[in-house]
Amino acid sequence: MLLLAMGMHSVLKEWTRSSNRLDESLDKVLVLLQIERALDGAFPHSYKDQDENREYLFFEGDEKQIAWVSTVSPGRQPGLTAWQLLPSDDDEGGIEIRIIPAFASDPTELLEEHAAAITVLKGYKAYFEYLYVDEKIQEDTKWLKEWEGKERKGLPNAVRMRLESEDDDEPLEVIAVIQAYQYKNFNRVKP
């Protein structure tokens, strides 16, 4: 009976450990799916700079962080949502997600000061690239390390997010095609 009880105990411990690993993997997949959906739903959000009396497009990204406005919100709230992904200050690393409702103004300041931040994908570092396709020469495509909607006056055609972890040999890669890239281009600027 003692051997049977010890065997059952070790089976239950392994089952619990496997279940925890599965839960972590599922959480990671759901977070990545939500981010991909939010990037797919990127919206050409324009705002007027009162000081310069000019209209700008909000989409800012470099190799380590990205901010955009999307038609997708995590709670399926109506209206537009401003998203920001950046490296976490946490010791374990990870990605910090900031989300706020997008209003008619530039969301940058609100994202930095008032957004509730959550850290996801602990232990991972994210790297971003932005697809530029020349509308006149369709074969001329480039993955760029940064994208400034203010200067480029348009959205990228796609965003590639690569996640690297010290624990995993293979990086994870997500490519989100931005459906609304062709809308609201203000005389789009070439790279």
Contacts in CASP RR format, 6 or more apart in sequence:
PFRMAT RR
TARGET T0000
AUTHOR 0000-0000-0000
METHOD contacts of the structure
MODEL  1
MLLLAMGMHSVLKEWTRSSNRLDESLDKVLVLLQIERALDGAFPHSYKDQ
DENREYLFFEGDEKQIAWVSTVSPGRQPGLTAWQLLPSDDDEGGIEIRII
PAFASDPTELLEEHAAAITVLKGYKAYFEYLYVDEKIQEDTKWLKEWEGK
ERKGLPNAVRMRLESEDDDEPLEVIAVIQAYQYKNFNRVKP
28 121 0 8 1.000
31 120 0 8 1.000
31 121 0 8 1.000
32 121 0 8 1.000
32 163 0 8 1.000
32 172 0 8 1.000
32 174 0 8 1.000
34 72 0 8 1.000
34 74 0 8 1.000
35 85 0 8 1.000
35 97 0 8 1.000
35 161 0 8 1.000
35 174 0 8 1.000
35 176 0 8 1.000
36 174 0 8 1.000
36 176 0 8 1.000
37 72 0 8 1.000
38 68 0 8 1.000
38 70 0 8 1.000
38 72 0 8 1.000
38 74 0 8 1.000
38 81 0 8 1.000
38 83 0 8 1.000
39 68 0 8 1.000
39 70 0 8 1.000
39 159 0 8 1.000
39 161 0 8 1.000
39 176 0 8 1.000
39 178 0 8 1.000
40 72 0 8 1.000
40 176 0 8 1.000
40 177 0 8 1.000
40 178 0 8 1.000
40 179 0 8 1.000
41 70 0 8 1.000
41 71 0 8 1.000
41 72 0 8 1.000
41 178 0 8 1.000
41 179 0 8 1.000
41 180 0 8 1.000
42 59 0 8 1.000
42 68 0 8 1.000
42 69 0 8 1.000
42 70 0 8 1.000
42 155 0 8 1.000
42 159 0 8 1.000
42 178 0 8 1.000
42 179 0 8 1.000
42 180 0 8 1.000
42 181 0 8 1.000
43 68 0 8 1.000
43 69 0 8 1.000
43 70 0 8 1.000
43 71 0 8 1.000
43 80 0 8 1.000
43 180 0 8 1.000
44 57 0 8 1.000
44 59 0 8 1.000
44 154 0 8 1.000
44 155 0 8 1.000
44 180 0 8 1.000
44 183 0 8 1.000
44 184 0 8 1.000
44 185 0 8 1.000
45 57 0 8 1.000
45 58 0 8 1.000
45 59 0 8 1.000
45 68 0 8 1.000
45 69 0 8 1.000
45 80 0 8 1.000
45 82 0 8 1.000
45 102 0 8 1.000
45 107 0 8 1.000
46 55 0 8 1.000
46 56 0 8 1.000
46 57 0 8 1.000
46 58 0 8 1.000
46 184 0 8 1.000
47 55 0 8 1.000
47 56 0 8 1.000
47 58 0 8 1.000
47 104 0 8 1.000
47 105 0 8 1.000
47 106 0 8 1.000
47 107 0 8 1.000
48 54 0 8 1.000
48 55 0 8 1.000
48 56 0 8 1.000
48 104 0 8 1.000
49 55 0 8 1.000
49 56 0 8 1.000
49 106 0 8 1.000
55 186 0 8 1.000
56 106 0 8 1.000
56 149 0 8 1.000
56 150 0 8 1.000
57 149 0 8 1.000
57 150 0 8 1.000
57 152 0 8 1.000
57 153 0 8 1.000
57 154 0 8 1.000
57 155 0 8 1.000
57 184 0 8 1.000
57 186 0 8 1.000
58 67 0 8 1.000
58 68 0 8 1.000
58 69 0 8 1.000
58 82 0 8 1.000
58 102 0 8 1.000
58 106 0 8 1.000
58 107 0 8 1.000
58 108 0 8 1.000
58 149 0 8 1.000
58 150 0 8 1.000
59 67 0 8 1.000
59 68 0 8 1.000
59 69 0 8 1.000
59 147 0 8 1.000
59 148 0 8 1.000
59 149 0 8 1.000
59 154 0 8 1.000
59 155 0 8 1.000
59 156 0 8 1.000
60 66 0 8 1.000
60 67 0 8 1.000
60 68 0 8 1.000
60 108 0 8 1.000
60 147 0 8 1.000
60 148 0 8 1.000
60 149 0 8 1.000
60 150 0 8 1.000
61 67 0 8 1.000
61 128 0 8 1.000
61 130 0 8 1.000
61 146 0 8 1.000
61 147 0 8 1.000
61 148 0 8 1.000
62 128 0 8 1.000
62 145 0 8 1.000
62 146 0 8 1.000
62 147 0 8 1.000
63 127 0 8 1.000
63 128 0 8 1.000
63 129 0 8 1.000
63 145 0 8 1.000
63 146 0 8 1.000
64 86 0 8 1.000
64 87 0 8 1.000
64 126 0 8 1.000
64 127 0 8 1.000
64 128 0 8 1.000
65 84 0 8 1.000
65 85 0 8 1.000
65 86 0 8 1.000
65 87 0 8 1.000
65 128 0 8 1.000
66 83 0 8 1.000
66 84 0 8 1.000
66 85 0 8 1.000
66 86 0 8 1.000
66 128 0 8 1.000
66 159 0 8 1.000
67 82 0 8 1.000
67 83 0 8 1.000
67 84 0 8 1.000
67 85 0 8 1.000
67 107 0 8 1.000
67 108 0 8 1.000
67 111 0 8 1.000
68 82 0 8 1.000
68 83 0 8 1.000
68 155 0 8 1.000
69 80 0 8 1.000
69 81 0 8 1.000
69 82 0 8 1.000
69 83 0 8 1.000
69 102 0 8 1.000
69 107 0 8 1.000
70 80 0 8 1.000
70 81 0 8 1.000
70 82 0 8 1.000
70 83 0 8 1.000
71 79 0 8 1.000
71 80 0 8 1.000
71 81 0 8 1.000
72 81 0 8 1.000
73 79 0 8 1.000
73 81 0 8 1.000
73 99 0 8 1.000
74 81 0 8 1.000
74 99 0 8 1.000
77 101 0 8 1.000
79 101 0 8 1.000
79 102 0 8 1.000
80 101 0 8 1.000
80 102 0 8 1.000
81 99 0 8 1.000
81 100 0 8 1.000
81 101 0 8 1.000
81 102 0 8 1.000
82 99 0 8 1.000
82 100 0 8 1.000
82 101 0 8 1.000
82 102 0 8 1.000
82 107 0 8 1.000
82 110 0 8 1.000
82 111 0 8 1.000
82 115 0 8 1.000
83 97 0 8 1.000
83 98 0 8 1.000
83 99 0 8 1.000
84 96 0 8 1.000
84 97 0 8 1.000
84 98 0 8 1.000
84 99 0 8 1.000
84 111 0 8 1.000
84 115 0 8 1.000
85 95 0 8 1.000
85 96 0 8 1.000
85 97 0 8 1.000
85 126 0 8 1.000
85 128 0 8 1.000
86 95 0 8 1.000
86 96 0 8 1.000
86 98 0 8 1.000
87 93 0 8 1.000
87 94 0 8 1.000
87 95 0 8 1.000
87 96 0 8 1.000
87 125 0 8 1.000
87 126 0 8 1.000
88 94 0 8 1.000
88 95 0 8 1.000
88 96 0 8 1.000
88 119 0 8 1.000
88 122 0 8 1.000
89 96 0 8 1.000
90 119 0 8 1.000
90 122 0 8 1.000
92 122 0 8 1.000
92 123 0 8 1.000
93 119 0 8 1.000
93 122 0 8 1.000
93 123 0 8 1.000
93 124 0 8 1.000
93 125 0 8 1.000
94 119 0 8 1.000
94 120 0 8 1.000
94 121 0 8 1.000
94 122 0 8 1.000
94 123 0 8 1.000
94 124 0 8 1.000
94 125 0 8 1.000
94 126 0 8 1.000
95 119 0 8 1.000
95 120 0 8 1.000
95 121 0 8 1.000
95 124 0 8 1.000
95 126 0 8 1.000
96 117 0 8 1.000
96 118 0 8 1.000
96 119 0 8 1.000
97 117 0 8 1.000
97 118 0 8 1.000
97 119 0 8 1.000
97 120 0 8 1.000
98 111 0 8 1.000
98 115 0 8 1.000
98 116 0 8 1.000
98 117 0 8 1.000
99 115 0 8 1.000
99 116 0 8 1.000
100 107 0 8 1.000
100 110 0 8 1.000
100 111 0 8 1.000
100 114 0 8 1.000
100 115 0 8 1.000
103 110 0 8 1.000
121 163 0 8 1.000
123 165 0 8 1.000
123 166 0 8 1.000
123 167 0 8 1.000
124 163 0 8 1.000
124 164 0 8 1.000
124 165 0 8 1.000
124 172 0 8 1.000
125 163 0 8 1.000
125 164 0 8 1.000
125 165 0 8 1.000
126 161 0 8 1.000
126 162 0 8 1.000
126 163 0 8 1.000
127 161 0 8 1.000
127 162 0 8 1.000
127 163 0 8 1.000
127 164 0 8 1.000
128 159 0 8 1.000
128 160 0 8 1.000
128 161 0 8 1.000
128 162 0 8 1.000
129 143 0 8 1.000
129 144 0 8 1.000
129 145 0 8 1.000
129 159 0 8 1.000
129 160 0 8 1.000
129 162 0 8 1.000
130 143 0 8 1.000
130 144 0 8 1.000
130 145 0 8 1.000
130 146 0 8 1.000
130 147 0 8 1.000
130 156 0 8 1.000
130 158 0 8 1.000
130 159 0 8 1.000
130 160 0 8 1.000
131 141 0 8 1.000
131 142 0 8 1.000
131 143 0 8 1.000
131 144 0 8 1.000
131 156 0 8 1.000
131 157 0 8 1.000
131 158 0 8 1.000
131 159 0 8 1.000
131 160 0 8 1.000
132 141 0 8 1.000
132 142 0 8 1.000
132 143 0 8 1.000
132 144 0 8 1.000
132 147 0 8 1.000
132 156 0 8 1.000
132 157 0 8 1.000
132 190 0 8 1.000
132 191 0 8 1.000
133 140 0 8 1.000
133 141 0 8 1.000
133 157 0 8 1.000
134 140 0 8 1.000
134 141 0 8 1.000
134 190 0 8 1.000
135 188 0 8 1.000
141 157 0 8 1.000
142 191 0 8 1.000
143 160 0 8 1.000
144 156 0 8 1.000
144 191 0 8 1.000
147 156 0 8 1.000
149 155 0 8 1.000
151 189 0 8 1.000
152 188 0 8 1.000
152 189 0 8 1.000
153 185 0 8 1.000
153 186 0 8 1.000
153 187 0 8 1.000
153 188 0 8 1.000
153 189 0 8 1.000
154 181 0 8 1.000
154 184 0 8 1.000
154 185 0 8 1.000
154 186 0 8 1.000
154 188 0 8 1.000
155 178 0 8 1.000
155 180 0 8 1.000
155 181 0 8 1.000
155 183 0 8 1.000
156 178 0 8 1.000
156 181 0 8 1.000
157 177 0 8 1.000
157 178 0 8 1.000
157 181 0 8 1.000
158 175 0 8 1.000
158 176 0 8 1.000
158 177 0 8 1.000
158 178 0 8 1.000
158 181 0 8 1.000
159 175 0 8 1.000
159 176 0 8 1.000
159 178 0 8 1.000
160 173 0 8 1.000
160 174 0 8 1.000
160 175 0 8 1.000
161 173 0 8 1.000
161 174 0 8 1.000
161 175 0 8 1.000
161 176 0 8 1.000
162 171 0 8 1.000
162 172 0 8 1.000
162 173 0 8 1.000
163 171 0 8 1.000
163 172 0 8 1.000
163 173 0 8 1.000
163 174 0 8 1.000
164 171 0 8 1.000
165 171 0 8 1.000
END
